[in-house]
């Protein structure tokens, strides 16, 4: 409702909902079943789900298939651009998680000082 009131086409709203549902499901499955460190699971599940999210959203919401905001020739670049930004954010989150976990396991003392 809020997207429609802001003028977004229904295709973008629907693409966002579909890509979110699919990518979050994939992310949860990978995070739950992959046995690694917390930071490793965050990075693997997040980057894999981000690729699915980017591909679904750009294809379903921005391509000539629906709105035509992005031509077919530019779709790979749009997906890659979204994926690069999301992956950088996932990497930062994983690094922060690893640092936080290290501090908490050392009683709040940074790992280098412990």
PyMOL commands that set and color helices and strands:
alter all, ss='L'
color gray80, all
select helices_A, chain A and resi 2-5+10-33+38-62+72-105
alter helices_A, ss='H'
color red, helices_A
deselect
rebuild
show_as cartoon
